[in-house]
């Protein structure tokens, strides 16, 4: 073969080899890119599983400590019993009977209801227990522990139209000597729930339930609903008629009896309560009104049997300067105090100085540029959270007296609600459609952990009267809606939609709260009905 023909043949082969090499390089690049993406995905998966392992290890350690503590207490108790004389044993039995008779779970006056053991409302894959209250030695604070049998049996009592601050059935009062005046006994154990957020592709539902509806005994639309923090058989409702109604739960949530009604309108313009809150001792209810016209801003309904003084009293101080006071919340701190937020952009802290003597202190008045719609307190630090119509979420350190963090979002904020188990987790309700609820870690400040919501069918507007509530285990959120539906969200579910929706009423649902002892959801609606939704 000549030299020219060999060169010609080589020239023809070179493009074919270059083309083959290019295809190999593209294939290798695609494979490399796919492997990098796979490694990234599996790295995240490994990290997530490590977090889960760490969480369960901490839960196991805590459970083992609680078990050892209980075993040691039992051993000490048996050792003491073996060395005591028969007379000492009789004295011990009588002491136990006396303490049991003053338990908040017992009804007096002829009622024979037995104390109910506390159960979880839901049974999810991770279900932290609700710590039982610890009773420290303290002063003789009073609380409601029983109701007269005649009042308990009278479920058909009609609400009278007369405006009387003393119109209420009698409530029996017993001194509880071993319940202190501070809130140490309500401190709960911290649970790490944030690693579980969006950790599952499928939700856990509350299972089967039965619904029972009872007339609210209110003549106008309901506004608030709250369960007593001390006696798990009591809850209250308030409405635009100015009445606060007291209810007793029957059959562990199967029904409820109407016990009493008290006119709690403001002293001046006679406005209805905008929001209500139980005192931590369960013996009184606090209501907030408006700052316009020099009207009374806060009332205290004393649920104890009173001697010659009004059941409803009004605090003298009026720190808010204008507009509606939108919220009142007691702080989860050792010292008894509560916070109010108003349309005047102010957040006010009220400290208890003496019995029914409260002194207000303005935490801030200009950090929000619009109405403060919701307030709450974090447990691990004295941080007061506030959410405003100015689209701001604010954390204020009440101990040092300055803002701890500020966060601006794209939609107005209507309420804020800390998680009951994970002290770093809190939820904010916003006005964004299908993203009404946002989860935040207070340590990450401006980072949104998850958002979810629902699509409204009956209205496009977002109402601040639609409220949310956490389940006792901190894994679920219940929300009212402009539709006759209760939406339930599982924070572990990685989707943005509800994990479950319960058609609960005939009209819009304002609120649905989880009972802390019974497997029960209690709801209020503009159909003037109270819904009792019991899991079975």
C-alpha positions as CSV (number, residue, x, y, z in Angstrom):
1,X,0.0,0.0,0.0
2,X,1.3,3.5,-0.9
3,X,2.0,6.1,1.7
4,X,-0.8,8.3,0.3
5,X,-3.5,5.6,0.7
6,X,-2.3,4.9,4.3
7,X,-2.7,8.6,5.2
8,X,-6.1,8.7,3.6
9,X,-7.3,5.7,5.6
10,X,-6.0,7.2,8.9
11,X,-7.8,10.5,8.2
12,X,-11.1,8.6,7.8
13,X,-10.6,6.7,11.1
14,X,-9.9,9.7,13.3
15,X,-13.4,11.3,13.3
16,X,-14.9,7.9,14.1
17,X,-12.6,7.5,17.1
18,X,-13.3,11.1,18.3
19,X,-17.1,10.5,18.1
20,X,-16.8,7.3,20.1
21,X,-14.7,9.1,22.7
22,X,-17.2,11.9,23.0
23,X,-20.1,9.5,23.6
24,X,-18.1,7.7,26.3
25,X,-17.4,11.0,28.0
26,X,-21.1,12.1,27.9
27,X,-22.1,8.7,29.3
28,X,-19.6,9.0,32.1
29,X,-20.8,12.5,32.9
30,X,-24.4,11.4,33.1
31,X,-23.4,8.4,35.3
32,X,-21.3,10.7,37.5
33,X,-24.2,13.2,37.9
34,X,-26.6,10.4,38.7
35,X,-24.3,9.0,41.3
36,X,-23.7,12.4,42.9
37,X,-27.5,12.9,43.2
38,X,-27.9,9.4,44.6
39,X,-25.1,10.0,47.2
40,X,-26.7,13.3,48.2
41,X,-30.1,11.6,48.7
42,X,-28.7,8.7,50.6
43,X,-26.5,11.1,52.8
44,X,-29.7,12.9,53.8
45,X,-31.4,9.6,54.5
46,X,-28.5,8.5,56.7
47,X,-28.5,11.8,58.6
48,X,-32.3,11.6,59.1
49,X,-32.0,8.0,60.4
50,X,-29.2,9.1,62.8
51,X,-31.5,11.8,64.1
52,X,-34.2,9.3,64.7
53,X,-31.8,6.9,66.4
54,X,-30.6,9.8,68.7
55,X,-34.2,10.7,69.5
56,X,-35.2,7.1,70.4
57,X,-32.0,6.7,72.5
58,X,-32.8,9.8,74.5
59,X,-36.4,8.5,75.0
60,X,-35.1,5.1,76.1
61,X,-32.7,6.8,78.6
62,X,-35.4,8.9,80.0
63,X,-37.8,5.9,80.3
64,X,-35.2,3.9,82.0
65,X,-34.5,6.7,84.5
66,X,-38.3,7.0,85.3
67,X,-38.5,3.2,85.7
68,X,-35.6,3.1,88.1
69,X,-37.0,6.0,90.1
70,X,-40.3,4.3,90.4
71,X,-38.7,1.1,91.4
72,X,-36.6,2.8,94.1
73,X,-39.6,4.6,95.5
74,X,-41.5,1.3,95.7
75,X,-38.6,-0.3,97.5
76,X,-38.4,2.6,100.0
77,X,-42.1,2.5,100.5
78,X,-42.1,-1.3,101.2
79,X,-39.2,-0.9,103.6
80,X,-41.0,1.8,105.6
81,X,-44.2,-0.3,105.7
82,X,-42.2,-3.3,107.0
83,X,-40.8,-1.3,110.0
84,X,-44.0,0.5,110.9
85,X,-46.3,-0.6,113.6
86,X,-49.9,-1.4,113.0
87,X,-51.0,2.0,114.5
88,X,-48.7,3.8,112.1
89,X,-50.2,1.8,109.2
90,X,-53.7,2.9,110.2
91,X,-52.6,6.5,110.3
92,X,-51.0,6.2,106.9
93,X,-54.2,4.7,105.5
94,X,-56.3,7.6,106.9
95,X,-53.9,10.1,105.5
96,X,-54.2,8.5,102.0
97,X,-57.9,8.6,102.2
98,X,-57.8,12.3,103.2
99,X,-55.6,13.2,100.3
100,X,-57.7,11.3,97.9
101,X,-60.8,13.1,99.0
102,X,-59.3,16.4,97.9
103,X,-58.2,15.3,94.5
104,X,-59.3,17.5,91.7
105,X,-60.6,14.5,89.8
106,X,-63.3,13.7,92.4
107,X,-66.7,15.3,92.5
108,X,-68.4,16.0,95.8
109,X,-71.9,16.5,96.9
110,X,-73.3,13.0,96.2
111,X,-71.6,12.5,92.9
112,X,-69.9,9.1,92.6
113,X,-67.7,9.7,89.6
114,X,-64.4,7.8,90.0
115,X,-61.1,9.3,89.0
116,X,-60.3,8.6,85.4
117,X,-56.8,7.4,84.3
118,X,-55.3,9.7,81.7
119,X,-55.0,8.4,78.2
120,X,-53.6,9.7,75.0
121,X,-55.9,11.2,72.5
122,X,-54.1,9.6,69.6
123,X,-51.7,6.6,69.2
124,X,-49.1,7.7,66.7
125,X,-45.8,5.9,66.0
126,X,-44.0,8.2,68.5
127,X,-46.3,9.0,71.4
128,X,-44.6,10.9,74.3
129,X,-46.5,10.5,77.6
130,X,-48.1,13.5,79.3
131,X,-46.3,14.1,82.6
132,X,-48.6,14.0,85.5
133,X,-48.8,17.1,87.7
134,X,-46.5,17.1,90.7
135,X,-47.9,18.5,93.9
136,X,-45.3,20.4,95.9
137,X,-45.9,21.6,99.4
138,X,-47.3,25.1,99.4
139,X,-49.8,27.5,100.7
140,X,-53.5,26.8,100.9
141,X,-54.5,27.9,97.4
142,X,-58.2,27.3,96.5
143,X,-59.5,25.6,93.5
144,X,-62.6,24.0,92.2
145,X,-62.7,20.3,92.9
146,X,-66.4,19.5,92.9
147,X,-69.8,20.7,92.0
148,X,-73.1,20.4,93.8
149,X,-75.1,17.3,92.8
150,X,-78.1,19.4,91.9
151,X,-76.1,21.5,89.5
152,X,-74.4,18.5,88.0
153,X,-77.7,16.8,87.2
154,X,-79.3,19.9,85.8
155,X,-78.3,19.7,82.2
156,X,-81.4,21.5,80.9
157,X,-80.9,24.8,82.8
158,X,-81.9,27.8,80.6
159,X,-79.8,30.9,80.3
160,X,-81.7,33.8,81.8
161,X,-81.7,37.0,79.8
162,X,-81.2,39.3,82.8
163,X,-77.8,41.0,83.1
164,X,-76.5,39.8,86.4
165,X,-72.9,39.3,87.4
166,X,-73.9,36.9,90.1
167,X,-76.2,34.6,88.0
168,X,-74.5,31.3,88.5
169,X,-75.0,27.9,90.2
170,X,-72.9,27.4,93.3
171,X,-69.5,25.8,93.1
172,X,-68.2,23.9,96.1
173,X,-64.7,24.9,97.2
174,X,-62.1,23.0,99.2
175,X,-58.7,24.2,100.4
176,X,-55.9,22.2,98.8
177,X,-53.0,22.5,101.2
178,X,-50.5,20.6,99.1
179,X,-50.9,22.6,95.9
180,X,-48.5,25.6,95.7
181,X,-49.2,29.0,94.4
182,X,-46.6,28.7,91.7
183,X,-46.6,26.8,88.5
184,X,-43.6,24.4,89.1
185,X,-46.0,21.5,89.2
186,X,-47.0,22.2,85.6
187,X,-43.6,22.1,84.1
188,X,-43.4,19.4,81.5
189,X,-40.6,17.3,80.3
190,X,-39.0,18.5,77.1
191,X,-39.4,16.2,74.1
192,X,-37.3,16.5,70.9
193,X,-40.0,16.6,68.2
194,X,-38.4,18.9,65.6
195,X,-36.4,16.0,64.0
196,X,-39.7,14.3,63.3
197,X,-41.1,17.2,61.2
198,X,-41.8,16.0,57.6
199,X,-40.2,12.7,58.4
200,X,-43.0,10.5,57.0
201,X,-44.6,10.2,53.6
202,X,-47.9,9.1,55.1
203,X,-49.9,10.6,57.9
204,X,-51.2,8.9,61.1
205,X,-54.9,9.5,61.7
206,X,-56.9,9.6,65.0
207,X,-58.9,6.6,63.9
208,X,-62.6,6.0,64.5
209,X,-64.6,8.5,66.5
210,X,-68.1,9.3,67.5
211,X,-69.6,12.8,67.5
212,X,-72.2,14.2,69.9
213,X,-73.6,17.7,69.7
214,X,-75.2,19.7,72.5
215,X,-76.8,23.2,72.5
216,X,-74.3,25.8,73.7
217,X,-76.9,27.7,75.7
218,X,-75.6,30.9,74.1
219,X,-77.9,33.2,72.1
220,X,-75.2,34.6,69.9
221,X,-72.1,33.2,68.1
222,X,-69.5,31.5,70.2
223,X,-66.1,33.2,70.6
224,X,-63.9,31.1,72.9
225,X,-63.4,27.7,74.4
226,X,-61.0,26.6,77.2
227,X,-60.5,23.4,79.2
228,X,-59.8,23.8,83.0
229,X,-56.0,23.2,83.7
230,X,-56.7,21.6,87.1
231,X,-60.1,19.7,86.9
232,X,-60.2,17.7,83.7
233,X,-64.0,17.5,83.9
234,X,-64.6,21.2,83.4
235,X,-64.5,23.6,80.4
236,X,-65.9,27.0,79.6
237,X,-67.3,28.7,76.5
238,X,-67.9,32.4,75.8
239,X,-69.9,34.1,73.1
240,X,-71.0,37.5,71.7
241,X,-73.9,37.5,74.2
242,X,-71.4,38.3,77.0
243,X,-72.0,35.1,78.9
244,X,-69.4,32.6,80.1
245,X,-70.9,29.1,80.5
246,X,-69.3,26.4,82.6
247,X,-69.6,22.8,81.5
248,X,-68.9,19.4,83.1
249,X,-67.7,16.5,80.9
250,X,-69.7,13.2,81.5
251,X,-68.7,9.7,80.6
252,X,-65.1,10.5,79.7
253,X,-66.3,12.7,76.8
254,X,-69.5,11.1,75.7
255,X,-71.5,14.1,76.8
256,X,-71.4,17.3,78.8
257,X,-73.7,18.9,81.4
258,X,-74.4,22.6,81.6
259,X,-73.5,23.9,85.0
260,X,-73.7,27.6,85.2
261,X,-73.8,30.9,83.3
262,X,-72.3,34.2,84.3
263,X,-72.7,37.6,82.6
264,X,-69.1,38.8,81.9
265,X,-69.7,41.9,79.8
266,X,-67.4,44.8,80.4
267,X,-68.4,47.4,83.0
268,X,-68.6,50.4,80.6
269,X,-69.8,49.7,77.1
270,X,-70.9,46.2,78.1
271,X,-68.9,44.4,75.5
272,X,-68.4,40.7,75.2
273,X,-65.1,39.0,76.1
274,X,-62.8,39.0,73.1
275,X,-60.7,36.2,74.6
276,X,-60.6,34.2,77.9
277,X,-58.0,32.3,79.9
278,X,-58.0,30.1,83.0
279,X,-55.9,31.0,85.9
280,X,-53.3,28.2,86.4
281,X,-55.0,27.2,89.7
282,X,-58.3,26.7,87.9
283,X,-60.3,28.9,90.4
284,X,-60.9,31.9,88.1
285,X,-61.3,33.0,84.5
286,X,-59.8,36.1,83.0
287,X,-61.5,38.0,80.1
288,X,-60.2,40.8,77.9
289,X,-62.3,43.5,76.2
290,X,-61.3,46.8,74.5
291,X,-59.4,49.9,75.3
292,X,-61.8,52.3,73.7
293,X,-63.9,54.8,75.7
294,X,-62.0,54.1,78.9
295,X,-63.9,50.8,79.3
296,X,-62.6,48.1,81.6
297,X,-59.9,46.0,79.9
298,X,-59.8,42.9,82.0
299,X,-62.3,41.1,84.2
300,X,-61.8,38.3,86.7
301,X,-64.6,35.7,87.2
302,X,-64.1,34.1,90.6
303,X,-65.5,30.5,90.3
304,X,-65.2,29.9,94.0
305,X,-68.3,30.3,96.3
306,X,-68.1,34.0,97.4
307,X,-69.4,35.6,100.5
308,X,-70.9,39.0,99.9
309,X,-68.8,40.1,97.0
310,X,-69.4,40.1,93.2
311,X,-68.3,37.0,91.2
312,X,-67.0,39.3,88.4
313,X,-64.4,42.1,89.3
314,X,-62.5,44.4,87.0
315,X,-58.8,45.3,87.1
316,X,-58.3,49.0,87.7
317,X,-55.2,49.4,85.4
318,X,-55.8,50.2,81.7
319,X,-52.4,50.0,79.9
320,X,-53.8,49.5,76.4
321,X,-54.6,52.9,74.8
322,X,-57.1,52.0,72.0
323,X,-58.8,49.3,70.0
324,X,-59.6,45.7,70.8
325,X,-57.4,43.5,73.1
326,X,-57.1,40.5,70.9
327,X,-55.5,37.9,73.2
328,X,-54.7,36.9,76.7
329,X,-52.4,34.0,77.7
330,X,-50.8,32.9,81.0
331,X,-47.1,32.4,80.8
332,X,-45.6,28.9,81.4
333,X,-43.2,30.3,84.0
334,X,-42.6,29.8,87.7
335,X,-44.1,33.2,88.6
336,X,-47.8,33.6,87.8
337,X,-48.3,36.2,85.1
338,X,-50.1,36.7,81.9
339,X,-49.6,38.7,78.7
340,X,-52.1,40.6,76.6
341,X,-51.8,41.9,73.0
342,X,-53.9,44.6,71.4
343,X,-54.8,46.6,68.4
344,X,-52.7,49.4,69.8
345,X,-49.6,47.4,68.8
346,X,-48.7,46.9,72.4
347,X,-47.7,43.7,74.3
348,X,-48.3,44.0,78.1
349,X,-47.1,41.7,80.9
350,X,-49.3,41.5,84.0
351,X,-47.6,40.2,87.2
352,X,-49.5,39.0,90.2
353,X,-48.7,41.1,93.3
354,X,-51.4,39.8,95.6
355,X,-54.7,38.0,95.5
356,X,-56.6,39.6,92.6
357,X,-54.0,42.4,92.4
358,X,-52.2,42.5,89.1
359,X,-49.8,45.2,87.9
360,X,-49.2,45.7,84.2
361,X,-45.8,46.4,82.5
362,X,-45.6,47.3,78.8
363,X,-43.0,45.1,77.2
364,X,-43.1,47.0,73.9
365,X,-45.5,49.3,72.0
366,X,-43.7,50.1,68.7
367,X,-42.0,46.9,67.6
368,X,-45.2,46.0,65.7
369,X,-46.6,48.5,63.2
370,X,-50.1,47.1,63.3
371,X,-52.4,45.1,65.6
372,X,-50.9,42.4,67.7
373,X,-53.2,39.4,67.0
374,X,-51.6,36.7,69.1
375,X,-49.3,36.3,72.1
376,X,-47.7,33.3,73.8
377,X,-44.8,32.4,76.1
378,X,-41.9,29.9,75.6
379,X,-41.0,27.6,78.4
380,X,-37.2,27.3,78.3
381,X,-36.6,31.1,78.5
382,X,-38.8,34.0,79.4
383,X,-39.5,34.8,75.7
384,X,-42.8,36.3,74.8
385,X,-43.9,35.6,71.3
386,X,-46.2,38.0,69.4
387,X,-47.7,37.7,65.9
388,X,-49.1,40.8,64.2
389,X,-51.2,41.9,61.3
390,X,-48.0,43.7,60.1
391,X,-46.7,40.3,59.0
392,X,-44.2,40.2,61.8
393,X,-43.3,37.4,64.3
394,X,-41.4,38.8,67.3
395,X,-39.7,37.2,70.3
396,X,-39.2,39.5,73.2
397,X,-36.9,38.5,76.1
398,X,-38.9,39.7,79.2
399,X,-35.9,39.0,81.5
400,X,-33.5,41.3,79.8
401,X,-36.1,43.7,78.4
402,X,-35.3,43.6,74.7
403,X,-36.2,41.9,71.4
404,X,-34.6,38.5,71.0
405,X,-35.5,38.1,67.3
406,X,-37.8,39.6,64.6
407,X,-39.0,37.8,61.5
408,X,-41.0,39.3,58.6
409,X,-43.1,37.0,56.4
410,X,-45.2,37.6,53.3
411,X,-48.6,37.3,54.9
412,X,-50.3,38.8,58.0
413,X,-50.1,36.7,61.2
414,X,-53.2,35.9,63.2
415,X,-52.0,33.8,66.1
416,X,-49.0,32.0,67.6
417,X,-49.0,28.8,69.6
418,X,-46.0,27.0,71.2
419,X,-45.7,23.2,71.1
420,X,-46.6,21.6,74.5
421,X,-43.7,19.1,74.4
422,X,-40.9,20.5,72.3
423,X,-40.0,23.8,73.9
424,X,-38.2,25.0,70.8
425,X,-41.1,24.5,68.4
426,X,-43.9,26.9,67.8
427,X,-46.6,27.4,65.2
428,X,-47.9,30.7,63.6
429,X,-51.2,31.1,61.8
430,X,-51.1,33.2,58.7
431,X,-53.5,34.6,56.1
432,X,-52.0,32.7,53.2
433,X,-54.3,30.3,51.4
434,X,-53.3,26.6,51.7
435,X,-50.3,27.7,53.8
436,X,-52.2,29.0,56.9
437,X,-49.9,27.2,59.4
438,X,-46.2,27.5,59.7
439,X,-43.7,25.7,62.0
440,X,-40.6,27.4,63.4
441,X,-37.6,26.4,65.6
442,X,-36.9,29.3,67.9
443,X,-33.2,28.5,67.7
444,X,-33.2,29.0,63.9
445,X,-35.0,32.3,64.1
446,X,-36.0,33.0,60.5
447,X,-36.1,29.4,59.2
448,X,-39.5,27.9,58.4
449,X,-39.5,24.2,59.1
450,X,-42.8,23.3,57.4
451,X,-46.0,24.9,56.2
452,X,-49.4,23.4,55.6
453,X,-53.0,24.5,55.3
454,X,-56.3,23.9,53.7
455,X,-58.4,25.1,50.7
456,X,-61.5,26.9,51.8
457,X,-64.7,26.2,49.9
458,X,-67.1,28.7,51.4
459,X,-65.0,31.9,51.6
460,X,-61.8,33.4,50.3
461,X,-61.1,35.5,53.4
462,X,-59.1,34.3,56.3
463,X,-60.7,34.9,59.7
464,X,-58.7,35.6,62.8
465,X,-61.5,33.9,64.8
466,X,-60.5,30.5,63.3
467,X,-58.0,29.1,65.9
468,X,-55.7,26.1,66.3
469,X,-54.8,23.8,69.2
470,X,-51.9,21.3,69.8
471,X,-52.5,17.7,70.8
472,X,-51.1,16.8,74.2
473,X,-48.3,14.7,72.6
474,X,-47.3,17.7,70.4
475,X,-47.6,15.7,67.1
476,X,-50.9,17.0,65.8
477,X,-52.6,20.4,65.3
478,X,-56.3,20.8,65.1
479,X,-57.8,23.8,63.3
480,X,-61.2,25.2,62.8
481,X,-62.2,26.5,59.3
482,X,-64.6,28.7,57.5
483,X,-66.2,25.4,56.4
484,X,-68.1,23.1,58.8
485,X,-64.9,21.0,59.1
486,X,-62.1,20.3,61.7
487,X,-58.8,19.9,59.9
488,X,-56.1,17.9,61.6
489,X,-52.4,18.1,60.7
490,X,-49.7,15.6,61.5
491,X,-46.3,17.5,61.8
492,X,-44.5,14.3,60.7
493,X,-46.4,14.3,57.4
494,X,-44.3,15.8,54.6
495,X,-47.3,17.0,52.6
496,X,-48.9,20.4,52.9
497,X,-52.5,19.2,53.2
498,X,-54.4,18.0,56.3
499,X,-53.7,14.5,57.4
500,X,-57.4,14.2,58.3
501,X,-60.6,16.3,58.0
502,X,-63.7,15.7,60.2
503,X,-67.1,17.1,59.1
504,X,-68.1,18.3,62.6
505,X,-70.8,21.0,62.4
506,X,-73.4,22.7,60.2
507,X,-71.6,26.0,59.9
508,X,-68.0,27.3,60.3
509,X,-65.9,25.8,63.1
510,X,-64.2,28.4,65.3
511,X,-62.0,26.1,67.4
512,X,-61.4,22.5,68.3
513,X,-59.3,21.7,71.4
514,X,-57.7,18.4,72.5
515,X,-58.5,17.2,76.0
516,X,-55.4,16.5,78.0
517,X,-56.9,13.4,79.8
518,X,-59.7,12.0,77.7
519,X,-59.5,10.8,74.0
520,X,-61.6,13.7,73.0
521,X,-61.8,16.8,70.8
522,X,-64.2,19.6,71.8
523,X,-65.3,22.1,69.2
524,X,-67.4,25.2,68.9
525,X,-69.2,26.5,65.9
526,X,-71.4,29.4,64.6
527,X,-74.2,26.9,64.5
528,X,-74.4,27.5,68.3
529,X,-73.5,23.9,69.0
530,X,-70.7,22.3,71.1
531,X,-69.2,19.2,69.4
532,X,-67.8,16.3,71.4
533,X,-65.7,14.1,69.2
534,X,-64.6,11.0,71.1
535,X,-62.0,8.5,69.8
536,X,-62.8,4.8,70.4
